[in-house]
């Protein structure tokens, strides 16, 4: 009886949360396939004359060539530059900022693009503070936020402005990934991004759930941003924070599925860790800060609860990180294979994983990565395996930063290295090597002390994931 209770507790606390997340993603994906309720706008017209658009690009420690490329790209895709201004807000030291500014103005003058380069030397540091500063120094009534590596498609900005005219306070388009170095990691992130957008943006929008803005490629009404008080300068995850503030006021955010913005994905494991741990901290921190405000939102209760679950999206992965060590240790302490509850629980788990895998594969088949791979379904399956290994390997760090985000107000903002800076970055894998050794020791102990096949399989899968990450994740592929 005691053994069954322990198994039940393990199943409810360590297995059910990740299962529920992938079940929700499967449901969202199925809803998104139908495309009901999705906004689509023509991309062949200019920005309505009644609007002035200000594009904000916050930068710090970014490669100069990437900044110049961003300006060149906007010069190509904007249909009418006379109604658009670009504000590049730099938090770099003045001597560095002045060099970047000269290159930017040299490029923008050739393109007849209205660019204002602002070297911010006052106010609190950080991206959120830079965005607030940019809004207050902008001339447009529409604010569009772009990362320096983001490349909106032609018609993207015009479509989002039209979306705002439909009565939304903010609008977002579709993210697609591209890479600088064609590593296995970069390819897997790009493919996974397609599925994530299919689920938590297209799928949730199809169900009429609240859409959170994205950190890059989101359009806002300027007066709405000012109405909610802009950003707290100490916040890390500015997109989710602003989404929670809009949710509290009952504002609507639209999702446009037929236009996309390309975003640069990490190509090295070290850059991937910097990005994901920052996002995990940021999401948990916004959940901590905005929990009561979301509950007070005028949205229906079910949408408020689902919006809170969205902010808790890293919690199941954090629990996965806890499970890596907790499950084998509990098995050894109890002298029973706690990972096996009963046949019904095993079948239930298998069915959910199967449905999720089918949804993931179906999404990849329809994505641009499939075409880049020459239509190889075998390579898609390999990418799914790479994605799973990455998710598991980084989960202990996600656990640490999620807990940190729930307990502390802020942390130092680390910019994800890009371009030349990422190419100079060296992944040491020290943490991953230590975890691998611990897992191997636990597996040998489990095999030596008793017959615990499910726990042994669990450890074997985790070890295989770590070995793959250590030996293959940064390999360049064709």
N, C-alpha and C positions, 0 to 999 in steps of 0.2 A: 504493500500500500504506500509506504513512504517513497519507494523507488518510483512508483507511478506518479505521485504528486510532484516529485522533483522533475520528472520527464515532462509533465504537463506545464509546469512553471517555465522550464527551458523552452518548450515549444511556443508558449504564449509570449514570452518576453524577448526571445532571441530569434525565433524563426518567423513568427507571424508578422512583425513589422516590415521586414524586407519583402515578404510575400504579398502583403497588402499594397505596397508601393508598386510592385510590378503588375499586380492585378489591376490597379487603378490605371496604370499606363496602358495596359492592354485594352481596357474599356475606353479610355480616351482615344486611343488609336482607331478603334472600331468606329467610334462616333465621328472622328475626323475624316474617315474615308467617304462618308456620305456628304460631307461639305455643307450640310444645312446650316444656314445662319451666318455663313462666312461673307465678309465684305470683299468685293473686287471692284476696282476702279480702272477706268481707261488711263493709259499712260502716255497718250499722244497729244495731250493739251498742255498749255502753259499753266503756271500758277495763277489762280484767279487774281485779277488786278486789285481786289480789295485787301490782299494780304501782302505783308512784307515778311520774309523769312530770314531768320538769323541762325546760322549753323555754328554750333559751339564745338570746338575741338580742344579739350584740355590736354596738355603735354607736360611731361617731366622725364628727363633722362631717356628721351626717345631718339633713335637714330635719325640723323639729319636727312638722309635720303628717303626715309619713310614719310617724313613730314612733307617734303617736296612732292613726292608721289601722290600724297593725299590731295594737295592743291591741284596738281595736274589732272587728277581723276575728276574732281568736282568741276573743273573747267570743261571737261568733255561731256559730262552727263547732265549738267544743268541746262534746261531749255531756255530760260530767260534770266540771265545773270543780273539784269537791272533791278529785279525785285528781290535779290538775295545778297546777303552779306555773310562772310565767313569770319568768325572770331576765333583766333588761335590764342588760347590762354596758357602762357608758359609760366611754370613755377621754377624754371631753371635759374641759376645764378646769372646776373646781368651780362657778364662777359660772354657766356655761352649763348644766352638768349639773343644778344645783338647779332651774332654770327648767323644764327638760324633765321632771324628776321630778314637780314639782307638777302638770303637765298629765297625766302618765301616771297618777298616783294618783287624780286627779279622775275620769279616764275609767274606770279599773279598779274603783273603788268603786261606780260606777253599775252596772257589769256583774257585780258580785260575783265578780270574778276575782282570784285570788291572784297579785299581781305584786310582785316585789322589784326595786327600782331600785338598782343598785350603781355608785357612782362609783369607779372603780379608780384609786387614787392611789399604789399601790405595785407593785413588780415591773417587769419589762421592758415596753416598749410593744409594740403590735401586736395584730392580730386573734388570732393563734395563742396568745399569752400570755393574752389575754382569755378565750378558750375554756377553757384549762386552769384559769384562776381560777374561771370559772363552774362547771365540773365539781366542783371541790373545795368550793365553797360551795353546792352544790345538795343537795336532800333526796331527790330521786327516784332510783330504781334504773334508770330509762330516761332517757337524755339525747337530746333532739331539738334540732338546730341549725337556726335559721332566720335568714335575712337580714331586715333591717327591711322590705324591699320585697316579701318573699315572702308569698303568700296561699294556704295549704293549703286544699284542698277539704274539704267536710264529710265526715267519716269517714276523712280521710287519716291523722291521727295514730293513731286507733284501729286502722286496718289495719296500720300499721307495727309497732305493739305486738304485734299478733297474729302478724305475720311473725317477730318476735323469739322468740315462743313456739314457733316451729317448729324452733328449734335454731340460729338465726343469731345472730352476734355484733353484726351491724348490718344495717339494711335501708334501702333507698331507694325512692322512688316516682318517678312520671313528672313531668318538667319540662314546663311549657307557658309560652309567653311572653305578655306583655302590654306595652303601651307607654303612655307618658305623652303624647308628641307623635306624631301619626300621620305620621311622615316615611317616605320610601321606604326609608331605612336600617332604621328600626325594624320596618317590615313585613317586610323581607327577613330580618332576624335572627330574628324570631318564626317565620316559615315554615321557615327553615333549622333552627331548634332542634327542630322536630317531626321532621325527617329525621334529625338527629344522634341524638336519643333513640331513634328507631326502629332505628338501626344499632348504636351503641356501647353501648346499654343493653339494649333489648329483644332485639336480634339476638344480642349476645354472651351474654346470659343464656340465650337459647334453646339456644345451643351449649354451655352449661355452663362458660363461661369465667369468670374472676374478675371480680366486679363491684366497681368502685371506688365509695366513697361520694361523694356530691355535697356541694358547699360549703353548700348550703341544702336543708333538707328531709330530712336523713338522721337515722335513729334509731340509737342505740348503747346497748348494755348498759354501764352506768356502770362495773361492775367490769372489763369488758374494756378500756375506755379507761385505767383506772388500771393495769391489768395490763401494758399496753405502754408505760407511762410518759408518757401524754398527749402534748402537742405540744412540739417544740423552738420556743422563742419567736422564733427567727430565720427560721423557715420562712415562705414566702410562700403557697404553695399547700397550705393545711392539709388539704383533702379528699384529695388524692392522697398526701400524706405519711402521713396516718393509714391510708389504704388499703394503702400499702406496708408499714406496720408490722403491720397485720392479716395481710397476705399472708405476711410472714415467720414469723408464729406459726402459720400454717395455719388462721386463722379464716375462717369463711364469711360472706359478705355477700349478702343476698337482694334481689331486685328485684321490686317489686309494680307491675304494669302497669295496674291498673284504678282507681288513684287518682292524683291529680295535685296539684302545687303550682305556682301561677302565679308566675313570676319576672319582674321588671321588666327590660326590655331597653333598651340605650342608644338614644336618639333622635337624638343628634348624633354626628358623625364623631369629634370630639375625645374624647367619653366612650367611644366604641367603641375608639379607639386605646389609651386608658388601660386599659380592661378587658382587651383582647386581648394587649397587650404584657406586662401583669402575669401573665396566664395562661401565656403562652409562656415567660417567665422561670421561673415557678413550676414548670411541668411539667418543663422541662429540669433545673432545680435539684434536684428530687426524684429524677429519674433519676440524677443525679450522686451524690447523697447515699446513695440506697438501692439502687443497682445490685447490690452484693455481697450485701446482705441479702435481696433478692428471689431471687437465685440460690440462696441457702441455704434457701429456703422448702420445706416438705414437700409442696407442690403438685407434680403431675406436670411434667416438664420443658417440655412443649409449652405448658402454661398459664403457666409462669413466663416463658417467652420471649415469649408473647403479651402478658402483663402489662407487660413491658418495652417492647414495641412501643406499647402504649397510652400510656405515659409519653412516648414519642418522637413523639407524634401531630403536634406542631408542626414536626418536622424536615422533612417533605416540603414544607410551605409555606415554610419557611426556604430550602430548596433552590430553590423557585420564585422567591423573591426574588433569590437569587444568579444564577439563570438569566437574569433580565431583562437584565443587562448582560453576563454571561459568554458567552452564546450569540452575540450579534452581534459581540463583540470577537474571539472565537475564529474566527468566520467570516471576519472582515476580515484577521486575522493569517494564516490558512491559505489564504485565497483560494479557499475552497470552502464550499458551503452545508452546514455541519456538522449542521444540524437534520434533514437527510434522510439516513438511513442506507441504507435500501432499501425496496422496496414492501411487503415482509412486515412490517417494523417499523411502517410507516405504517398498514397495515391493522390490525395488532394494537392500536396506539394508538387508532385510530378505534373499534374494536369495544368497547374498555374504556370509553371516554368515552360511547359510545352507551348501553351497559348501565347506566352510572352515571346518566346523564341520565334514562333511563326510570324507574329506581328513585326518583330524586329527585322526579320529576313524580308518580309513583304515590303517594308519601308525602304530597305536598302536597294531592293530591286527597282524601285521607282525613283531613286535618287541619282544625282549626277556622278557620285563615286562609282556606281556600277558601270556607267559609260566610260569613265576614266580607266577602269580596270579591264576594258575590252569586252565587257559582257560576261565575265567569268563568275559563275555562281560559286565555284570552289573557293575563289579568293574572298568572296563575301562571307562565307562560313569562317574562313580564317580570321577575317576582320572581327567577326562576332566574338571569336575566342580571344583575340587580342584585347578587345574592349572589356571582356569579363575579367581577364587577368589584371588589367590596369585598375579596374574598379575595386577588386579585392586587395591588390597590393597597397593601394593608397588609403584603404579604409581605417587602419589604426591612426593615421595622421588626421583623417576626417573626424574621427572620434575625439581626438585631443582638441582640435580647433572648434568643433561644435560645442563641446563642454565649455571651452574658453569663451565662446561667443555668448553663451547663456549666462555666464558668471560675471564677465567684465564688460565695461562700457565700450572700450575701443582697443585697438592695437596699431602698431606702425604699419602704414599702408605700403606694401611692396608691389612695385610695378612689374607686371609680367614681362620678362626680357623678350625683345623682338628683333628680327633682322640680324644685323651684324652683332648686336649685343648678345643675342641668344646663341649665335654661332661660336662666340668666345666662351660661353658658359660650359662648365664641365660638371656632369652628373657623377657624384661619388658613390651613391647607392649604399652608404654606410648603414643607415637605418634598415634598409631592406635586407642587407646581409645578416645583420644581427637577428632580425625577425626570422629569417630562413633557418638559421642555426637553431634557434629556440624551437621552431616548429618541427624540425627534424628530430631533435632530442625528445620532444613530446611524442612523436610518431613511434620512435623506437621503444619508448617506455610503454606506450599503449599496446604495441605488438608483443612486447615481452611479458607484460603483467596479466594479460587476459585476452578474451575473444570479444573485441569491440569493433566489428567490421564497419559500422556506419561512421563512427568517430575516426577510424583509420582512413576511411575514404575521404572524409572531410579534411583531415590533415594532409592527405596526399594531394588533393585538389589544390589546397592552399600553397603547398610547397611547389607544385608544378607551376602555379601562377607566378610565384616569386622567382623561380629559376628562369622562366620565360622573360620576365621583366629585366632580370639581371643580364641575360645573354642576348636578347633579341630586340628589345623594345625600341632602341635607337638605331637599328640597322636601316640603312638607306635602301629603298626598293624602287624598282622601275614601274 
